[in-house]
Structures are given as C-alpha cells and as structure tokens.
Amino acid sequence: MANLDEMFQDAVKATNFLKMISNPQRLLMICAVMKKPGLTNGEISTECGLSISATSQHLTKMCMEGILYKEKDAQMSRYYVKEKTTEEIVWSLKRAFSNE
C-alpha cells in the first residue's frame, strides 16, 4: 500500500488535472483533439469557436500540464492527447453528462 506522502502527491496530480479540464473551453478543445488528432491551433480555434489567441493560451497551459503535446509539422504545430488516461476520463465525462 502506498504511503501517505505518495498518496498526497497522487492527489495533487489529480487535482491539477481536474482544475485544468474544469474549464469548459479547455474540455471542448480536448474533445476536438480526441475526435481529430493532429489539429492545428487554427483548426482547434475554428472547431471550438474561440479566438486564435485564446486557443493558443489554453493549448500552452494544457501542454505544460501534460494533457496535450504538440508536434511540429513544417510551420505548424499539431496537437495530440498525451495520455490514454485523459481520453478515458473525458469519455467517462461525456457518457455521464451528454444527452447523446
């Protein structure tokens, strides 16, 4: 069984993750990238109805937190979900809260 310090560190990671996806725009952006991996900043902006500047700020935060990662493709960056766990959690949220 994990000791209390390890459990605390896991709780901190989980809390940081939940804070990041608690923003509806960021959650929508994650869904867009899950649906179409490799979207660019501009494509995500269009898909989610956000300005390119706002999209860029959200993407930077999510990359820093390890939720998404980007790959350079010539002049563009393409975004992907970093961990399978993120996809599983987002799909669980979708099943729990979507009317589909």
VODRENMAR-601393 format. One record per atom (N, C-alpha, C): residue in three letters; atom name; x, y, z. Coordinates in nm, 2 decimals, padded with zeros to 4 digits. Layout:
+------+------+--------+--------+--------+
| code | site |   east |  north |     up |
+------+------+--------+--------+--------+
|  ALA |   CA |      X |      Y |      Z |
...
+------+------+--------+--------+--------+
***
This chain:
+------+------+--------+--------+--------+
| code | site |   east |  north |     up |
+------+------+--------+--------+--------+
|  MET |    N |  00.08 | -00.12 |  00.00 |
|  MET |   CA |  00.00 |  00.00 |  00.00 |
|  MET |    C |  00.09 |  00.12 |  00.00 |
|  ALA |    N |  00.05 |  00.22 | -00.08 |
|  ALA |   CA |  00.13 |  00.35 | -00.09 |
|  ALA |    C |  00.13 |  00.42 |  00.05 |
|  ASN |    N |  00.24 |  00.49 |  00.07 |
|  ASN |   CA |  00.24 |  00.56 |  00.20 |
|  ASN |    C |  00.17 |  00.70 |  00.18 |
|  LEU |    N |  00.15 |  00.77 |  00.28 |
|  LEU |   CA |  00.07 |  00.89 |  00.28 |
|  LEU |    C |  00.13 |  00.99 |  00.19 |
|  ASP |    N |  00.26 |  01.01 |  00.19 |
|  ASP |   CA |  00.32 |  01.11 |  00.10 |
|  ASP |    C |  00.30 |  01.08 | -00.04 |
|  GLU |    N |  00.31 |  00.95 | -00.08 |
|  GLU |   CA |  00.28 |  00.91 | -00.22 |
|  GLU |    C |  00.14 |  00.94 | -00.26 |
|  MET |    N |  00.05 |  00.91 | -00.17 |
|  MET |   CA | -00.10 |  00.93 | -00.19 |
|  MET |    C | -00.12 |  01.08 | -00.21 |
|  PHE |    N | -00.06 |  01.16 | -00.12 |
|  PHE |   CA | -00.08 |  01.30 | -00.13 |
|  PHE |    C | -00.03 |  01.36 | -00.27 |
|  GLN |    N |  00.09 |  01.31 | -00.32 |
|  GLN |   CA |  00.14 |  01.35 | -00.45 |
|  GLN |    C |  00.04 |  01.31 | -00.56 |
|  ASP |    N | -00.01 |  01.19 | -00.55 |
|  ASP |   CA | -00.11 |  01.15 | -00.65 |
|  ASP |    C | -00.24 |  01.24 | -00.64 |
|  ALA |    N | -00.28 |  01.28 | -00.52 |
|  ALA |   CA | -00.39 |  01.36 | -00.51 |
|  ALA |    C | -00.37 |  01.50 | -00.57 |
|  VAL |    N | -00.25 |  01.55 | -00.55 |
|  VAL |   CA | -00.21 |  01.68 | -00.61 |
|  VAL |    C | -00.21 |  01.67 | -00.76 |
|  LYS |    N | -00.16 |  01.56 | -00.82 |
|  LYS |   CA | -00.17 |  01.55 | -00.97 |
|  LYS |    C | -00.31 |  01.54 | -01.02 |
|  ALA |    N | -00.39 |  01.47 | -00.95 |
|  ALA |   CA | -00.53 |  01.45 | -00.99 |
|  ALA |    C | -00.60 |  01.59 | -00.98 |
|  THR |    N | -00.58 |  01.66 | -00.87 |
|  THR |   CA | -00.64 |  01.79 | -00.85 |
|  THR |    C | -00.60 |  01.89 | -00.96 |
|  ASN |    N | -00.47 |  01.89 | -01.00 |
|  ASN |   CA | -00.42 |  01.98 | -01.11 |
|  ASN |    C | -00.49 |  01.94 | -01.24 |
|  PHE |    N | -00.50 |  01.81 | -01.26 |
|  PHE |   CA | -00.57 |  01.77 | -01.39 |
|  PHE |    C | -00.71 |  01.81 | -01.39 |
|  LEU |    N | -00.78 |  01.79 | -01.28 |
|  LEU |   CA | -00.92 |  01.83 | -01.27 |
|  LEU |    C | -00.94 |  01.98 | -01.29 |
|  LYS |    N | -00.85 |  02.06 | -01.23 |
|  LYS |   CA | -00.86 |  02.21 | -01.24 |
|  LYS |    C | -00.84 |  02.24 | -01.39 |
|  MET |    N | -00.75 |  02.18 | -01.46 |
|  MET |   CA | -00.73 |  02.21 | -01.60 |
|  MET |    C | -00.85 |  02.18 | -01.69 |
|  ILE |    N | -00.91 |  02.06 | -01.67 |
|  ILE |   CA | -01.02 |  02.03 | -01.75 |
|  ILE |    C | -01.16 |  02.08 | -01.70 |
|  SER |    N | -01.16 |  02.15 | -01.59 |
|  SER |   CA | -01.28 |  02.21 | -01.54 |
|  SER |    C | -01.32 |  02.34 | -01.62 |
|  ASN |    N | -01.23 |  02.39 | -01.70 |
|  ASN |   CA | -01.27 |  02.50 | -01.78 |
|  ASN |    C | -01.34 |  02.44 | -01.91 |
|  PRO |    N | -01.46 |  02.49 | -01.94 |
|  PRO |   CA | -01.54 |  02.43 | -02.05 |
|  PRO |    C | -01.47 |  02.44 | -02.18 |
|  GLN |    N | -01.40 |  02.56 | -02.21 |
|  GLN |   CA | -01.33 |  02.57 | -02.33 |
|  GLN |    C | -01.22 |  02.47 | -02.35 |
|  ARG |    N | -01.14 |  02.45 | -02.24 |
|  ARG |   CA | -01.03 |  02.35 | -02.25 |
|  ARG |    C | -01.09 |  02.21 | -02.27 |
|  LEU |    N | -01.19 |  02.18 | -02.20 |
|  LEU |   CA | -01.25 |  02.05 | -02.21 |
|  LEU |    C | -01.30 |  02.03 | -02.36 |
|  LEU |    N | -01.36 |  02.13 | -02.42 |
|  LEU |   CA | -01.41 |  02.12 | -02.55 |
|  LEU |    C | -01.29 |  02.10 | -02.65 |
|  MET |    N | -01.18 |  02.17 | -02.62 |
|  MET |   CA | -01.06 |  02.16 | -02.70 |
|  MET |    C | -01.00 |  02.02 | -02.70 |
|  ILE |    N | -01.00 |  01.96 | -02.58 |
|  ILE |   CA | -00.95 |  01.82 | -02.56 |
|  ILE |    C | -01.04 |  01.73 | -02.65 |
|  CYS |    N | -01.17 |  01.75 | -02.64 |
|  CYS |   CA | -01.27 |  01.67 | -02.72 |
|  CYS |    C | -01.24 |  01.68 | -02.87 |
|  ALA |    N | -01.21 |  01.80 | -02.91 |
|  ALA |   CA | -01.18 |  01.83 | -03.05 |
|  ALA |    C | -01.06 |  01.75 | -03.10 |
|  VAL |    N | -00.95 |  01.75 | -03.01 |
|  VAL |   CA | -00.83 |  01.69 | -03.04 |
|  VAL |    C | -00.85 |  01.53 | -03.04 |
|  MET |    N | -00.93 |  01.49 | -02.94 |
|  MET |   CA | -00.96 |  01.34 | -02.94 |
|  MET |    C | -01.03 |  01.30 | -03.07 |
|  LYS |    N | -01.12 |  01.38 | -03.11 |
|  LYS |   CA | -01.20 |  01.35 | -03.23 |
|  LYS |    C | -01.12 |  01.35 | -03.36 |
|  LYS |    N | -01.03 |  01.45 | -03.37 |
|  LYS |   CA | -00.94 |  01.46 | -03.48 |
|  LYS |    C | -00.80 |  01.49 | -03.44 |
|  PRO |    N | -00.73 |  01.39 | -03.40 |
|  PRO |   CA | -00.59 |  01.41 | -03.36 |
|  PRO |    C | -00.50 |  01.48 | -03.47 |
|  GLY |    N | -00.42 |  01.57 | -03.42 |
|  GLY |   CA | -00.33 |  01.64 | -03.51 |
|  GLY |    C | -00.38 |  01.77 | -03.56 |
|  LEU |    N | -00.49 |  01.82 | -03.50 |
|  LEU |   CA | -00.54 |  01.95 | -03.53 |
|  LEU |    C | -00.44 |  02.06 | -03.50 |
|  THR |    N | -00.44 |  02.17 | -03.58 |
|  THR |   CA | -00.35 |  02.28 | -03.56 |
|  THR |    C | -00.42 |  02.38 | -03.47 |
|  ASN |    N | -00.35 |  02.48 | -03.42 |
|  ASN |   CA | -00.41 |  02.59 | -03.34 |
|  ASN |    C | -00.53 |  02.65 | -03.41 |
|  GLY |    N | -00.51 |  02.69 | -03.53 |
|  GLY |   CA | -00.62 |  02.75 | -03.61 |
|  GLY |    C | -00.74 |  02.66 | -03.63 |
|  GLU |    N | -00.72 |  02.53 | -03.65 |
|  GLU |   CA | -00.83 |  02.43 | -03.66 |
|  GLU |    C | -00.90 |  02.42 | -03.53 |
|  ILE |    N | -00.83 |  02.41 | -03.42 |
|  ILE |   CA | -00.89 |  02.40 | -03.29 |
|  ILE |    C | -00.98 |  02.52 | -03.26 |
|  SER |    N | -00.92 |  02.64 | -03.30 |
|  SER |   CA | -00.99 |  02.76 | -03.28 |
|  SER |    C | -01.12 |  02.76 | -03.35 |
|  THR |    N | -01.12 |  02.72 | -03.48 |
|  THR |   CA | -01.24 |  02.71 | -03.56 |
|  THR |    C | -01.34 |  02.61 | -03.50 |
|  GLU |    N | -01.29 |  02.49 | -03.47 |
|  GLU |   CA | -01.38 |  02.39 | -03.42 |
|  GLU |    C | -01.45 |  02.43 | -03.29 |
|  CYS |    N | -01.38 |  02.51 | -03.20 |
|  CYS |   CA | -01.43 |  02.54 | -03.07 |
|  CYS |    C | -01.49 |  02.68 | -03.06 |
|  GLY |    N | -01.48 |  02.76 | -03.17 |
|  GLY |   CA | -01.54 |  02.89 | -03.17 |
|  GLY |    C | -01.46 |  02.99 | -03.08 |
|  LEU |    N | -01.33 |  02.98 | -03.07 |
|  LEU |   CA | -01.25 |  03.06 | -02.99 |
|  LEU |    C | -01.16 |  03.14 | -03.07 |
|  SER |    N | -01.11 |  03.25 | -03.02 |
|  SER |   CA | -01.00 |  03.33 | -03.09 |
|  SER |    C | -00.88 |  03.25 | -03.10 |
|  ILE |    N | -00.79 |  03.28 | -03.19 |
|  ILE |   CA | -00.66 |  03.20 | -03.20 |
|  ILE |    C | -00.58 |  03.23 | -03.08 |
|  SER |    N | -00.58 |  03.36 | -03.03 |
|  SER |   CA | -00.51 |  03.39 | -02.91 |
|  SER |    C | -00.55 |  03.32 | -02.79 |
|  ALA |    N | -00.68 |  03.31 | -02.77 |
|  ALA |   CA | -00.73 |  03.23 | -02.65 |
|  ALA |    C | -00.70 |  03.09 | -02.66 |
|  THR |    N | -00.72 |  03.03 | -02.78 |
|  THR |   CA | -00.68 |  02.89 | -02.81 |
|  THR |    C | -00.54 |  02.87 | -02.78 |
|  SER |    N | -00.45 |  02.95 | -02.83 |
|  SER |   CA | -00.31 |  02.94 | -02.80 |
|  SER |    C | -00.28 |  02.93 | -02.65 |
|  GLN |    N | -00.34 |  03.02 | -02.58 |
|  GLN |   CA | -00.31 |  03.03 | -02.43 |
|  GLN |    C | -00.36 |  02.90 | -02.37 |
|  HIS |    N | -00.47 |  02.85 | -02.40 |
|  HIS |   CA | -00.52 |  02.73 | -02.34 |
|  HIS |    C | -00.44 |  02.61 | -02.38 |
|  LEU |    N | -00.39 |  02.60 | -02.51 |
|  LEU |   CA | -00.31 |  02.49 | -02.56 |
|  LEU |    C | -00.18 |  02.49 | -02.48 |
|  THR |    N | -00.12 |  02.61 | -02.46 |
|  THR |   CA |  00.01 |  02.62 | -02.39 |
|  THR |    C | -00.01 |  02.57 | -02.25 |
|  LYS |    N | -00.12 |  02.60 | -02.18 |
|  LYS |   CA | -00.14 |  02.55 | -02.04 |
|  LYS |    C | -00.15 |  02.40 | -02.04 |
|  MET |    N | -00.23 |  02.35 | -02.14 |
|  MET |   CA | -00.26 |  02.21 | -02.14 |
|  MET |    C | -00.13 |  02.13 | -02.17 |
|  CYS |    N | -00.04 |  02.18 | -02.26 |
|  CYS |   CA |  00.08 |  02.12 | -02.29 |
|  CYS |    C |  00.17 |  02.12 | -02.17 |
|  MET |    N |  00.18 |  02.23 | -02.09 |
|  MET |   CA |  00.26 |  02.24 | -01.97 |
|  MET |    C |  00.22 |  02.15 | -01.87 |
|  GLU |    N |  00.09 |  02.12 | -01.86 |
|  GLU |   CA |  00.03 |  02.02 | -01.76 |
|  GLU |    C |  00.04 |  01.88 | -01.81 |
|  GLY |    N |  00.08 |  01.86 | -01.93 |
|  GLY |   CA |  00.10 |  01.72 | -01.98 |
|  GLY |    C | -00.03 |  01.66 | -02.03 |
|  ILE |    N | -00.13 |  01.74 | -02.05 |
|  ILE |   CA | -00.26 |  01.69 | -02.10 |
|  ILE |    C | -00.25 |  01.67 | -02.26 |
|  LEU |    N | -00.19 |  01.76 | -02.32 |
|  LEU |   CA | -00.17 |  01.76 | -02.47 |
|  LEU |    C | -00.02 |  01.77 | -02.50 |
|  TYR |    N |  00.02 |  01.73 | -02.62 |
|  TYR |   CA |  00.15 |  01.76 | -02.66 |
|  TYR |    C |  00.14 |  01.80 | -02.81 |
|  LYS |    N |  00.25 |  01.87 | -02.85 |
|  LYS |   CA |  00.24 |  01.92 | -02.99 |
|  LYS |    C |  00.36 |  01.86 | -03.07 |
|  GLU |    N |  00.34 |  01.85 | -03.20 |
|  GLU |   CA |  00.45 |  01.81 | -03.29 |
|  GLU |    C |  00.46 |  01.91 | -03.40 |
|  LYS |    N |  00.58 |  01.95 | -03.43 |
|  LYS |   CA |  00.60 |  02.05 | -03.53 |
|  LYS |    C |  00.58 |  01.98 | -03.67 |
|  ASP |    N |  00.51 |  02.04 | -03.76 |
|  ASP |   CA |  00.49 |  02.00 | -03.89 |
|  ASP |    C |  00.51 |  02.12 | -03.98 |
|  ALA |    N |  00.64 |  02.13 | -04.03 |
|  ALA |   CA |  00.68 |  02.24 | -04.11 |
|  ALA |    C |  00.66 |  02.37 | -04.03 |
|  GLN |    N |  00.57 |  02.46 | -04.07 |
|  GLN |   CA |  00.55 |  02.58 | -04.00 |
|  GLN |    C |  00.44 |  02.57 | -03.89 |
|  MET |    N |  00.37 |  02.46 | -03.88 |
|  MET |   CA |  00.26 |  02.44 | -03.79 |
|  MET |    C |  00.29 |  02.35 | -03.68 |
|  SER |    N |  00.22 |  02.36 | -03.57 |
|  SER |   CA |  00.22 |  02.27 | -03.46 |
|  SER |    C |  00.09 |  02.19 | -03.46 |
|  ARG |    N |  00.10 |  02.06 | -03.45 |
|  ARG |   CA | -00.02 |  01.97 | -03.44 |
|  ARG |    C | -00.03 |  01.92 | -03.30 |
|  TYR |    N | -00.16 |  01.91 | -03.25 |
|  TYR |   CA | -00.18 |  01.88 | -03.11 |
|  TYR |    C | -00.24 |  01.74 | -03.10 |
|  TYR |    N | -00.20 |  01.67 | -02.99 |
|  TYR |   CA | -00.25 |  01.54 | -02.96 |
|  TYR |    C | -00.27 |  01.52 | -02.81 |
|  VAL |    N | -00.36 |  01.43 | -02.77 |
|  VAL |   CA | -00.37 |  01.40 | -02.63 |
|  VAL |    C | -00.25 |  01.31 | -02.59 |
|  LYS |    N | -00.19 |  01.35 | -02.48 |
|  LYS |   CA | -00.07 |  01.29 | -02.44 |
|  LYS |    C | -00.09 |  01.15 | -02.37 |
|  GLU |    N | -00.19 |  01.14 | -02.29 |
|  GLU |   CA | -00.21 |  01.01 | -02.21 |
|  GLU |    C | -00.34 |  00.95 | -02.24 |
|  LYS |    N | -00.34 |  00.82 | -02.25 |
|  LYS |   CA | -00.47 |  00.74 | -02.27 |
|  LYS |    C | -00.56 |  00.77 | -02.15 |
|  THR |    N | -00.51 |  00.79 | -02.03 |
|  THR |   CA | -00.59 |  00.82 | -01.91 |
|  THR |    C | -00.68 |  00.94 | -01.94 |
|  THR |    N | -00.62 |  01.04 | -02.00 |
|  THR |   CA | -00.70 |  01.16 | -02.03 |
|  THR |    C | -00.82 |  01.13 | -02.11 |
|  GLU |    N | -00.80 |  01.05 | -02.22 |
|  GLU |   CA | -00.91 |  01.01 | -02.31 |
|  GLU |    C | -01.01 |  00.93 | -02.23 |
|  GLU |    N | -00.97 |  00.84 | -02.15 |
|  GLU |   CA | -01.07 |  00.76 | -02.07 |
|  GLU |    C | -01.15 |  00.85 | -01.98 |
|  ILE |    N | -01.09 |  00.95 | -01.91 |
|  ILE |   CA | -01.16 |  01.03 | -01.82 |
|  ILE |    C | -01.26 |  01.12 | -01.90 |
|  VAL |    N | -01.22 |  01.18 | -02.01 |
|  VAL |   CA | -01.30 |  01.26 | -02.09 |
|  VAL |    C | -01.42 |  01.18 | -02.14 |
|  TRP |    N | -01.40 |  01.06 | -02.19 |
|  TRP |   CA | -01.50 |  00.97 | -02.24 |
|  TRP |    C | -01.60 |  00.94 | -02.13 |
|  SER |    N | -01.55 |  00.92 | -02.01 |
|  SER |   CA | -01.64 |  00.89 | -01.89 |
|  SER |    C | -01.73 |  01.01 | -01.86 |
|  LEU |    N | -01.67 |  01.13 | -01.87 |
|  LEU |   CA | -01.75 |  01.26 | -01.85 |
|  LEU |    C | -01.85 |  01.27 | -01.96 |
|  LYS |    N | -01.81 |  01.24 | -02.08 |
|  LYS |   CA | -01.91 |  01.25 | -02.19 |
|  LYS |    C | -02.03 |  01.16 | -02.17 |
|  ARG |    N | -02.00 |  01.03 | -02.13 |
|  ARG |   CA | -02.10 |  00.93 | -02.11 |
|  ARG |    C | -02.19 |  00.98 | -01.99 |
|  ALA |    N | -02.14 |  01.04 | -01.89 |
|  ALA |   CA | -02.21 |  01.08 | -01.77 |
|  ALA |    C | -02.30 |  01.20 | -01.80 |
|  PHE |    N | -02.25 |  01.29 | -01.88 |
|  PHE |   CA | -02.32 |  01.42 | -01.89 |
|  PHE |    C | -02.38 |  01.46 | -02.02 |
|  SER |    N | -02.35 |  01.37 | -02.13 |
|  SER |   CA | -02.40 |  01.40 | -02.26 |
|  SER |    C | -02.54 |  01.34 | -02.28 |
|  ASN |    N | -02.62 |  01.41 | -02.36 |
|  ASN |   CA | -02.75 |  01.36 | -02.40 |
|  ASN |    C | -02.75 |  01.27 | -02.52 |
|  GLU |    N | -02.63 |  01.25 | -02.58 |
|  GLU |   CA | -02.62 |  01.16 | -02.70 |
|  GLU |    C | -02.64 |  01.02 | -02.67 |
+------+------+--------+--------+--------+
***
